[in-house]
């Protein structure tokens, strides 16, 4: 049986809801010969739009035409434009897709009857416990599941003629900090506390209970609190949590089966609505339903201890990774250390894929002209550079891959059962690349996996900035040493380039040669043809020196129309030969260029043994005097010829 490539779109895989569904997909992938590529982002928790942009970019990575099908948890993504783009691209690709818990008309759908489940919870609190003053902690307003649960809650209150004001509804994001913030909101607002707070999921409910308890409220004696999804063992909470039990792992398995049925052309219904049941227990006041099985508590205690020990060990590893990677000074050092950590963590496969422009040196001048200094690259390039490719305990040498292929060829797998996590590498909205982890439980079981991903991205950005800083320093050094007009050394560059050679000549008492060159008639050229033509004459002399100095001589524009050449161990014959070569190259320019002027220069040189504490510019002055004498002879010759 051939294998199928399946794309999975999901956010925040370390949350209990997503983790349970992923376990179902992972456990079923081999049964249907699926190799699943999970495109994962961690957004929202940072409360940083630029960070979220960088995270969301991972969803632009897959070319869905390269996949046989897709599984979507778009309900976990809080930004609607990203969802719309994903759905549009899947529709254009024409592949089958299963949406879990978000009913999209043209896709297969697996979900539950959110309204019926929330009605059961709300009616129970009213009919059984006689409560009538409610607060509600909702998920995002534009999330379909969240909206269904809220509407069902409001419908029941309306049917029971129980009033509720809009300020009794707090909109969160399904994360734990929302539950805490909501509880603080109810505590501090200028109204009576609710008799019951109904929450749209367990995570927010648990955090709300913790905050209320810290404030001195007793659950459920003072306030009843309910959740939804039953994602954790009820014994994990301060009080056993009234919630809605739903088969999340089964949702993942069924999503795989629905795709497989479509691929083998097996007829099936578009929708599967799973059964769920409300579980009424301690947090709503149904204390008679609380389990006191000692073995259950022992097992829970052991599991929690093992998770704690694993987290402690991983935290120690994470601290070493963070400090180690941030301490790297070169990209090569960074990659070598990251390879070490990969094997230490125990990933079965790991691919580090960088945009081929991740460290491109910016054209600062062009950016200033276009007012584009803050425009970071936010898209993946057509090709990816792969400095790390690790599989089965071996590192492979990979140069580049086509981005549409996503994985290098060493990752190709004919059978099924592979689950690849594709994680974005970015800094803010700047797209650096992505990394791929295969068949590891670390992303699902370790709460600090997101921190590991952020640490790797931040340390990579640190290396990028070090590369740019080195480039900037080099550019500054070049600008400091280079005549920006003619492109050859300026006086600073000349001093720096000659310093060590000159020092050795002093030490060894070797001869030095300094030649002074002065462009003839620059003022006349400027006055007659304009300064732009005069500038051309200066550049012509710089070109002549570049062409003539081919034996290790050091030359520069000394200033204005003046130039200097320095050489060590030069003889008088060498200096005369260089002078003749300069004249020949000037003549070539006069013969071959369209200049409206005749290029001419005067030269003069000195050769001597430098003494201790004798500055090189003493020889420059001496050469200048000799050059000036030659220039006077030229002027006199021109005057006599005109006579």
C-alpha positions as CSV (number, residue, x, y, z in Angstrom):
1,X,0.0,0.0,0.0
2,X,1.4,3.4,-0.9
3,X,1.5,6.1,1.7
4,X,-0.4,9.4,1.7
5,X,0.8,12.9,2.6
6,X,-1.5,14.7,5.0
7,X,-1.3,18.3,6.1
8,X,-2.4,19.2,9.6
9,X,-3.2,22.8,10.6
10,X,-3.1,23.4,14.3
11,X,-2.2,26.0,17.0
12,X,-0.8,25.6,20.5
13,X,-0.2,21.8,20.5
14,X,0.8,21.9,24.1
15,X,-2.8,22.7,25.2
16,X,-4.7,19.7,26.5
17,X,-7.5,19.9,23.9
18,X,-5.1,20.0,20.9
19,X,-2.8,17.3,22.5
20,X,-5.7,14.9,22.9
21,X,-6.7,15.2,19.3
22,X,-3.1,14.9,18.1
23,X,-2.8,11.7,20.1
24,X,-5.7,10.3,18.1
25,X,-4.2,11.4,14.8
26,X,-0.8,10.0,15.7
27,X,-2.1,6.7,16.8
28,X,-4.1,6.2,13.6
29,X,-1.6,7.5,11.0
30,X,0.1,4.1,10.6
31,X,-3.2,2.3,10.2
32,X,-4.1,4.3,7.1
33,X,-0.5,4.7,5.8
34,X,-0.6,8.5,6.5
35,X,2.6,10.6,6.9
36,X,1.3,13.7,8.7
37,X,2.9,17.1,8.4
38,X,1.6,19.2,11.3
39,X,2.1,23.0,10.8
40,X,2.2,24.4,14.2
41,X,2.1,28.0,15.6
42,X,2.2,29.4,19.1
43,X,0.5,32.7,19.0
44,X,-1.6,34.8,21.3
45,X,0.1,34.0,24.5
46,X,2.8,36.6,23.9
47,X,0.1,39.4,23.3
48,X,2.5,40.7,20.6
49,X,1.0,41.2,17.1
50,X,4.5,41.2,15.4
51,X,5.3,37.9,17.1
52,X,2.0,36.4,16.0
53,X,2.7,37.5,12.4
54,X,5.9,35.5,12.5
55,X,4.1,32.5,14.1
56,X,1.2,32.5,11.6
57,X,3.6,32.5,8.7
58,X,4.1,28.8,9.1
59,X,0.6,28.3,7.7
60,X,1.7,29.8,4.4
61,X,4.5,27.1,4.1
62,X,2.5,24.2,2.8
63,X,1.6,24.0,-0.9
64,X,-1.6,22.0,-0.5
65,X,-1.4,20.7,-4.0
66,X,1.6,18.6,-2.8
67,X,-0.7,16.8,-0.3
68,X,-3.3,14.1,-0.6
69,X,-5.5,15.6,2.1
70,X,-5.7,17.8,5.2
71,X,-7.0,17.9,8.8
72,X,-7.9,21.3,10.1
73,X,-8.2,22.6,13.6
74,X,-8.8,26.2,12.5
75,X,-10.9,26.7,15.7
76,X,-7.6,26.9,17.6
77,X,-6.4,29.9,15.5
78,X,-7.6,33.2,16.8
79,X,-7.0,35.3,13.7
80,X,-9.7,35.0,11.0
81,X,-7.7,36.3,8.0
82,X,-5.2,33.5,8.5
83,X,-8.1,31.0,8.6
84,X,-9.6,32.4,5.4
85,X,-6.3,32.2,3.6
86,X,-5.8,28.5,4.6
87,X,-9.4,27.6,3.5
88,X,-9.0,29.4,0.2
89,X,-5.7,27.6,-0.6
90,X,-7.2,24.2,0.3
91,X,-10.2,24.8,-1.9
92,X,-8.0,25.9,-4.8
93,X,-5.8,22.8,-4.3
94,X,-8.9,20.6,-4.6
95,X,-7.8,18.1,-1.9
96,X,-10.2,16.5,0.7
97,X,-10.1,18.0,4.1
98,X,-11.6,17.3,7.5
99,X,-12.4,20.1,9.9
100,X,-12.6,19.3,13.6
101,X,-15.1,21.3,15.7
102,X,-15.6,24.0,13.1
103,X,-18.3,23.2,10.5
104,X,-17.2,24.5,7.1
105,X,-19.8,23.6,4.4
106,X,-17.6,22.2,1.7
107,X,-15.4,20.1,4.1
108,X,-15.9,17.0,6.1
109,X,-16.8,17.8,9.7
110,X,-16.3,16.1,13.0
111,X,-17.8,17.8,16.0
112,X,-20.2,17.8,18.9
113,X,-23.5,19.4,19.6
114,X,-22.1,22.3,21.6
115,X,-25.5,23.9,22.2
116,X,-27.1,20.8,23.7
117,X,-24.0,20.2,26.0
118,X,-24.1,23.8,27.3
119,X,-27.8,23.7,27.8
120,X,-27.4,20.7,30.0
121,X,-24.8,22.5,32.2
122,X,-26.9,25.7,32.4
123,X,-30.2,23.9,33.1
124,X,-28.5,21.8,35.7
125,X,-27.3,24.8,37.7
126,X,-30.8,26.4,37.5
127,X,-33.0,23.3,38.0
128,X,-30.9,21.3,40.5
129,X,-29.0,24.0,42.4
130,X,-31.5,26.8,42.1
131,X,-28.9,29.4,40.9
132,X,-30.0,32.5,39.0
133,X,-27.1,35.1,39.2
134,X,-24.6,34.1,36.5
135,X,-21.2,35.1,35.1
136,X,-19.9,33.6,31.9
137,X,-16.3,33.2,30.7
138,X,-16.4,32.9,26.9
139,X,-13.8,32.0,24.3
140,X,-13.2,34.4,21.4
141,X,-16.4,35.9,20.0
142,X,-15.6,34.9,16.4
143,X,-14.8,31.2,17.4
144,X,-17.7,29.0,16.2
145,X,-17.6,26.6,19.2
146,X,-17.3,29.5,21.6
147,X,-20.3,31.3,19.9
148,X,-22.5,28.2,20.0
149,X,-21.8,27.6,23.7
150,X,-22.5,31.2,24.6
151,X,-25.7,31.3,22.6
152,X,-27.0,28.1,24.2
153,X,-26.2,29.6,27.7
154,X,-28.1,32.8,26.8
155,X,-31.0,30.9,25.3
156,X,-31.6,28.9,28.5
157,X,-31.5,32.1,30.6
158,X,-34.0,33.7,28.3
159,X,-36.3,30.7,28.4
160,X,-36.1,30.8,32.2
161,X,-36.6,34.6,32.3
162,X,-33.3,35.1,34.1
163,X,-31.8,38.4,33.3
164,X,-28.1,38.8,32.5
165,X,-26.2,42.0,31.6
166,X,-23.5,42.2,28.9
167,X,-20.9,43.1,31.6
168,X,-21.5,39.6,33.1
169,X,-19.9,38.0,30.1
170,X,-16.1,38.1,29.8
171,X,-14.5,37.2,26.5
172,X,-11.2,35.3,26.9
173,X,-9.1,33.2,24.5
174,X,-9.5,29.6,26.0
175,X,-6.1,30.0,27.7
176,X,-5.4,29.9,31.4
177,X,-4.6,33.6,31.8
178,X,-8.1,34.4,30.5
179,X,-9.6,32.5,33.4
180,X,-7.5,34.3,35.9
181,X,-8.2,37.7,34.3
182,X,-12.0,37.0,34.2
183,X,-12.1,36.0,37.9
184,X,-10.3,39.3,38.7
185,X,-12.8,41.1,36.6
186,X,-15.7,39.7,38.5
187,X,-14.0,40.3,41.8
188,X,-13.2,44.0,41.2
189,X,-16.3,45.1,39.3
190,X,-18.9,47.1,41.3
191,X,-21.6,44.4,41.4
192,X,-22.6,41.4,43.5
193,X,-20.5,38.3,42.7
194,X,-22.2,35.7,40.6
195,X,-23.6,32.6,42.2
196,X,-22.2,30.6,39.4
197,X,-19.6,31.2,36.7
198,X,-19.9,29.0,33.6
199,X,-16.8,28.7,31.5
200,X,-16.4,27.8,27.9
201,X,-13.5,25.3,28.6
202,X,-11.8,23.6,31.5
203,X,-8.5,25.5,31.3
204,X,-10.2,28.9,32.0
205,X,-12.4,27.3,34.6
206,X,-9.4,25.9,36.5
207,X,-7.6,29.2,36.5
208,X,-10.7,31.0,37.6
209,X,-11.2,28.6,40.5
210,X,-7.6,29.2,41.6
211,X,-7.9,32.9,41.5
212,X,-11.3,32.9,43.3
213,X,-9.9,30.6,46.0
214,X,-6.9,32.8,46.5
215,X,-9.4,35.7,47.1
216,X,-11.1,33.7,49.9
217,X,-14.1,32.4,48.0
218,X,-15.2,28.8,48.6
219,X,-16.0,26.6,45.5
220,X,-18.9,25.6,45.3
221,X,-20.3,27.0,48.6
222,X,-19.8,30.7,47.6
223,X,-19.6,30.3,43.8
224,X,-20.3,27.3,41.6
225,X,-17.9,27.0,38.6
226,X,-18.2,24.7,35.5
227,X,-15.9,23.9,32.6
228,X,-16.3,22.2,29.2
229,X,-14.3,19.5,27.4
230,X,-13.2,17.4,30.4
231,X,-9.6,17.5,29.2
232,X,-7.9,16.6,32.5
233,X,-8.6,14.1,35.2
234,X,-11.0,15.9,37.6
235,X,-8.6,15.0,40.4
236,X,-6.1,17.5,39.0
237,X,-8.1,20.5,40.3
238,X,-8.7,21.9,43.8
239,X,-12.2,20.6,43.5
240,X,-13.4,18.1,41.0
241,X,-14.6,20.1,38.0
242,X,-18.1,19.8,36.5
243,X,-17.6,19.6,32.8
244,X,-18.6,18.1,29.5
245,X,-16.9,14.8,28.7
246,X,-16.1,14.5,25.0
247,X,-14.1,12.0,23.0
248,X,-11.3,14.2,21.7
249,X,-8.8,11.4,20.9
250,X,-11.6,9.7,18.9
251,X,-12.0,12.9,16.9
252,X,-8.4,12.6,15.7
253,X,-8.9,9.0,14.8
254,X,-12.1,9.6,12.9
255,X,-10.5,12.5,11.0
256,X,-7.9,10.1,9.6
257,X,-10.6,7.5,8.8
258,X,-12.7,10.0,7.0
259,X,-9.8,11.1,4.8
260,X,-8.9,7.5,4.1
261,X,-12.4,6.6,3.1
262,X,-12.4,9.5,0.7
263,X,-9.0,8.5,-0.8
264,X,-10.2,4.9,-1.4
265,X,-13.6,6.3,-2.7
266,X,-15.6,4.7,0.1
267,X,-19.0,6.4,0.4
268,X,-19.6,8.2,3.8
269,X,-21.6,11.0,5.4
270,X,-20.1,14.5,5.4
271,X,-20.7,15.1,9.1
272,X,-20.0,13.0,12.2
273,X,-21.5,14.4,15.4
274,X,-20.0,12.7,18.5
275,X,-21.8,12.0,21.7
276,X,-20.8,13.9,24.8
277,X,-22.1,13.9,28.4
278,X,-22.1,16.4,31.1
279,X,-20.3,15.3,34.2
280,X,-21.7,16.9,37.3
281,X,-19.5,16.8,40.3
282,X,-17.9,18.9,43.1
283,X,-17.4,22.4,41.5
284,X,-21.2,22.8,40.9
285,X,-22.2,21.4,44.3
286,X,-22.8,17.7,43.3
287,X,-20.5,16.5,45.9
288,X,-22.1,13.1,46.0
289,X,-20.5,12.3,42.6
290,X,-17.0,12.9,43.8
291,X,-14.7,9.9,43.5
292,X,-12.6,8.9,46.5
293,X,-10.8,5.9,45.0
294,X,-7.4,5.8,46.7
295,X,-5.8,4.0,43.8
296,X,-6.9,6.7,41.4
297,X,-5.3,9.4,43.7
298,X,-2.1,7.3,43.9
299,X,-1.9,6.9,40.1
300,X,-2.6,10.6,39.6
301,X,0.0,11.6,42.2
302,X,2.6,9.4,40.4
303,X,1.8,10.8,37.0
304,X,2.0,14.3,38.2
305,X,5.3,13.6,40.0
306,X,6.8,12.1,36.8
307,X,5.6,15.1,34.8
308,X,7.2,17.4,37.4
309,X,10.5,15.5,37.3
310,X,10.5,15.5,33.5
311,X,9.8,19.3,33.5
312,X,12.6,19.9,36.0
313,X,15.1,17.9,33.9
314,X,13.9,19.6,30.7
315,X,14.2,23.0,32.3
316,X,17.8,22.3,33.2
317,X,18.4,21.3,29.6
318,X,16.6,24.3,28.3
319,X,18.6,26.7,30.4
320,X,21.8,25.2,29.1
321,X,20.5,25.4,25.5
322,X,19.4,29.0,25.9
323,X,22.7,30.2,27.5
324,X,24.8,28.1,25.2
325,X,23.2,29.2,21.9
326,X,23.1,32.9,23.0
327,X,26.8,32.6,23.8
328,X,27.8,31.6,20.3
329,X,29.7,34.2,18.3
330,X,29.6,32.6,14.8
331,X,27.0,30.7,12.8
332,X,29.3,27.7,12.5
333,X,29.6,27.5,16.3
334,X,25.9,27.9,16.7
335,X,25.1,25.0,14.3
336,X,27.7,22.7,16.0
337,X,26.2,23.4,19.4
338,X,22.6,23.0,18.2
339,X,23.5,19.6,16.7
340,X,24.8,18.5,20.2
341,X,21.6,19.6,21.8
342,X,19.4,17.8,19.3
343,X,21.0,14.4,20.1
344,X,20.8,15.2,23.8
345,X,17.0,16.0,23.7
346,X,16.5,12.8,21.8
347,X,14.7,13.9,18.6
348,X,14.4,11.0,16.1
349,X,14.5,13.4,13.2
350,X,15.4,17.1,13.1
351,X,15.6,19.4,10.1
352,X,16.8,23.0,10.4
353,X,15.6,24.9,7.3
354,X,16.6,28.6,6.8
355,X,15.4,31.1,4.2
356,X,18.2,31.6,1.8
357,X,18.0,35.3,2.6
358,X,17.9,34.8,6.4
359,X,21.3,36.6,6.8
360,X,21.4,38.6,3.6
361,X,23.3,41.8,4.1
362,X,21.0,44.8,3.7
363,X,21.6,47.5,1.1
364,X,21.4,50.3,3.6
365,X,21.6,53.0,1.0
366,X,18.7,51.5,-1.0
367,X,16.6,51.0,2.2
368,X,17.1,54.7,3.1
369,X,16.1,55.9,-0.3
370,X,13.0,53.7,-0.4
371,X,12.2,54.5,3.3
372,X,12.2,50.7,3.8
373,X,14.4,50.2,6.9
374,X,11.7,48.4,8.9
375,X,10.5,46.2,6.2
376,X,11.6,42.8,7.4
377,X,11.1,39.7,5.1
378,X,7.9,38.0,6.2
379,X,7.7,35.2,3.7
380,X,9.5,32.0,3.0
381,X,11.9,32.1,0.0
382,X,11.6,29.7,-2.9
383,X,14.6,27.7,-1.6
384,X,15.7,26.8,1.9
385,X,19.2,26.4,3.2
386,X,19.4,23.2,5.4
387,X,22.5,23.4,7.8
388,X,21.1,20.5,9.9
389,X,19.5,17.3,8.7
390,X,19.4,14.6,11.3
391,X,17.8,11.1,11.0
392,X,18.4,7.8,12.7
393,X,21.4,9.0,14.7
394,X,23.2,10.5,11.7
395,X,23.7,14.0,10.3
396,X,23.4,14.4,6.6
397,X,25.0,17.1,4.4
398,X,22.3,19.0,2.6
399,X,22.7,22.2,0.7
400,X,19.4,23.5,-0.3
401,X,15.9,22.2,-1.0
402,X,12.9,23.6,-2.8
403,X,10.6,25.1,-0.3
404,X,7.5,23.5,-1.8
405,X,9.1,20.1,-0.9
406,X,9.3,21.2,2.8
407,X,11.6,18.3,3.7
408,X,14.9,17.1,2.3
409,X,15.0,13.8,0.4
410,X,16.6,12.0,3.4
411,X,13.3,12.4,5.2
412,X,11.3,10.6,2.5
413,X,9.4,7.6,4.0
414,X,7.5,5.1,1.9
415,X,5.5,3.6,4.8
416,X,3.0,5.4,7.0
417,X,2.9,6.5,10.6
418,X,5.3,9.5,10.5
419,X,4.2,12.7,12.3
420,X,6.3,15.8,11.5
421,X,6.0,19.0,13.5
422,X,6.8,22.1,11.4
423,X,7.7,25.0,13.8
424,X,8.3,28.6,12.6
425,X,11.7,30.2,13.1
426,X,11.3,34.0,13.3
427,X,12.0,37.1,15.3
428,X,9.0,39.3,15.5
429,X,7.6,39.3,12.0
430,X,11.0,38.6,10.4
431,X,10.8,35.2,8.8
432,X,14.0,33.2,9.4
433,X,12.9,29.7,8.3
434,X,11.4,26.7,10.1
435,X,12.4,23.5,11.9
436,X,10.9,20.0,11.6
437,X,10.8,17.5,14.4
438,X,9.5,13.9,13.8
439,X,8.0,11.3,16.0
440,X,8.9,12.9,19.3
441,X,6.6,13.2,22.3
442,X,8.4,16.3,23.5
443,X,6.1,18.8,21.7
444,X,3.0,17.2,23.3
445,X,4.2,16.2,26.7
446,X,6.5,19.1,27.7
447,X,4.9,22.4,28.7
448,X,8.2,24.2,27.9
449,X,8.5,23.1,24.3
450,X,7.2,26.5,23.2
451,X,9.9,28.1,25.3
452,X,12.5,25.9,23.6
453,X,11.2,27.0,20.1
454,X,11.4,30.7,21.2
455,X,14.9,30.2,22.6
456,X,16.1,28.7,19.3
457,X,14.6,31.5,17.2
458,X,15.9,34.3,19.5
459,X,19.4,32.8,19.5
460,X,19.3,32.5,15.7
461,X,18.4,36.1,15.5
462,X,21.3,36.9,17.8
463,X,23.6,35.2,15.4
464,X,22.0,37.1,12.5
465,X,22.6,40.4,14.2
466,X,26.2,39.5,15.0
467,X,26.7,38.7,11.3
468,X,25.2,42.1,10.4
469,X,27.2,43.8,13.1
470,X,30.4,42.3,11.7
471,X,29.3,43.4,8.2
472,X,28.5,46.9,9.5
473,X,31.9,47.2,11.2
474,X,33.6,46.0,8.0
475,X,31.6,48.6,6.0
476,X,32.5,51.3,8.5
477,X,36.2,50.3,8.4
478,X,36.0,50.4,4.6
479,X,34.3,53.8,4.6
480,X,36.9,55.0,7.1
481,X,39.7,53.8,4.9
482,X,38.2,54.3,1.4
483,X,37.9,57.4,-0.7
484,X,34.2,57.1,-1.4
485,X,34.6,59.2,-4.5
486,X,37.4,57.4,-6.4
487,X,37.1,54.0,-4.7
488,X,40.8,53.7,-3.7
489,X,42.3,54.2,-0.2
490,X,41.9,57.6,1.4
491,X,44.6,59.0,3.8
492,X,43.3,57.0,6.7
493,X,43.4,53.8,4.7
494,X,46.8,54.6,3.4
495,X,48.2,55.0,6.9
496,X,46.6,51.8,8.1
497,X,47.7,49.8,5.1
498,X,51.3,51.0,5.2
499,X,51.9,51.0,9.0
500,X,53.2,47.5,9.5
501,X,55.2,47.4,6.2
502,X,56.8,50.8,7.1
503,X,57.6,49.6,10.7
504,X,59.4,46.5,9.3
505,X,61.3,48.8,6.9
506,X,62.5,50.9,9.8
507,X,63.4,47.8,11.8
508,X,65.3,46.1,8.9
509,X,66.6,49.4,7.4
510,X,65.0,48.6,4.0
511,X,64.5,51.3,1.4
512,X,61.0,52.8,1.0
513,X,59.7,54.7,-2.0
514,X,57.1,57.4,-1.8
515,X,55.8,58.9,-5.0
516,X,53.6,62.0,-5.1
517,X,51.2,62.4,-8.1
518,X,49.3,65.6,-8.8
519,X,46.6,66.0,-11.5
520,X,47.6,68.8,-13.9
521,X,45.1,71.6,-14.7
522,X,42.2,70.5,-12.5
523,X,41.1,74.1,-11.9
524,X,41.0,74.8,-15.7
525,X,39.0,71.6,-16.4
526,X,36.5,72.6,-13.7
527,X,36.2,76.2,-14.9
528,X,35.9,75.1,-18.6
529,X,33.8,72.0,-18.5
530,X,32.3,71.9,-15.0
531,X,33.0,70.1,-11.8
532,X,31.4,66.8,-12.9
533,X,34.1,66.6,-15.7
534,X,36.7,67.5,-13.2
535,X,35.5,64.7,-11.0
536,X,35.9,62.3,-14.0
537,X,39.5,63.4,-14.3
538,X,40.2,62.6,-10.6
539,X,38.7,59.1,-11.1
540,X,40.8,58.6,-14.3
541,X,44.0,59.1,-12.3
542,X,42.7,56.7,-9.6
543,X,42.1,54.1,-12.4
544,X,45.6,54.8,-13.8
545,X,47.1,54.0,-10.4
546,X,45.0,50.8,-10.0
547,X,46.2,49.7,-13.4
548,X,49.9,50.7,-12.9
549,X,50.5,49.4,-9.3
550,X,50.6,45.7,-9.8
551,X,53.6,44.7,-7.6
552,X,52.3,45.3,-4.1
553,X,52.4,49.1,-4.1
554,X,50.0,50.9,-1.8
555,X,48.3,54.0,-3.2
556,X,45.7,56.5,-2.2
557,X,44.0,59.7,-2.9
558,X,45.8,62.1,-0.5
559,X,43.2,64.8,-1.0
560,X,41.8,67.0,-3.8
561,X,43.9,66.3,-6.9
562,X,46.8,64.7,-5.0
563,X,47.7,61.0,-4.9
564,X,50.5,59.0,-3.1
565,X,52.1,55.7,-3.9
566,X,54.2,53.7,-1.3
567,X,56.4,50.7,-1.8
568,X,59.1,48.8,0.1
569,X,62.5,47.6,-1.2
570,X,62.1,49.8,-4.3
571,X,65.1,50.8,-6.4
572,X,65.5,53.9,-8.5
573,X,65.0,51.7,-11.6
574,X,61.7,50.4,-10.1
575,X,60.5,53.9,-9.5
576,X,61.3,55.1,-13.0
577,X,59.6,52.1,-14.5
578,X,56.5,52.8,-12.4
579,X,56.6,56.5,-13.5
580,X,56.7,55.4,-17.1
581,X,53.9,52.9,-16.6
582,X,51.7,55.7,-15.2
583,X,52.5,57.9,-18.2
584,X,51.7,55.1,-20.6
585,X,48.3,54.4,-18.9
586,X,47.5,58.1,-19.0
587,X,48.2,58.2,-22.7
588,X,45.9,55.1,-23.2
589,X,43.1,57.1,-21.6
590,X,43.7,60.1,-23.7
591,X,43.7,57.9,-26.9
592,X,40.6,55.8,-26.0
593,X,38.3,58.0,-24.0
594,X,35.9,60.7,-25.1
595,X,37.1,63.2,-22.4
596,X,37.0,66.8,-23.6
597,X,40.3,67.4,-21.9
598,X,43.8,65.9,-22.1
599,X,44.6,64.0,-18.9
600,X,48.0,64.9,-17.4
601,X,49.7,64.4,-14.1
602,X,53.0,65.4,-12.5
603,X,55.0,62.9,-10.4
604,X,57.9,63.0,-8.0
605,X,59.4,60.3,-5.8
606,X,62.0,59.8,-3.1
607,X,63.8,56.6,-2.1
608,X,65.4,56.4,1.4
609,X,66.0,54.3,4.5
610,X,63.6,55.4,7.2
611,X,64.9,56.1,10.6
612,X,63.5,55.4,14.0
613,X,60.7,57.8,15.0
614,X,60.7,59.2,11.4
615,X,57.2,59.7,10.2
616,X,56.2,58.4,6.7
617,X,54.8,61.8,5.9
618,X,58.3,63.3,5.9
619,X,58.9,61.4,2.7
620,X,55.5,62.5,1.4
621,X,56.6,66.1,1.8
622,X,59.9,65.4,0.2
623,X,58.2,63.7,-2.8
624,X,55.7,66.6,-3.0
625,X,58.6,69.1,-3.5
626,X,60.1,67.0,-6.3
627,X,56.8,66.7,-7.9
628,X,56.2,70.4,-7.7
629,X,59.6,71.0,-9.3
630,X,58.5,68.8,-12.2
631,X,55.2,70.6,-12.5
632,X,57.0,74.0,-12.7
633,X,59.1,72.6,-15.5
634,X,56.0,71.6,-17.4
635,X,54.5,75.0,-17.0
636,X,57.7,76.7,-18.1
637,X,57.9,74.4,-21.1
638,X,54.3,75.2,-22.1
639,X,55.1,78.9,-21.8
640,X,58.2,78.7,-24.0
641,X,56.3,76.7,-26.6
642,X,53.6,79.3,-26.7
643,X,56.3,82.0,-27.2
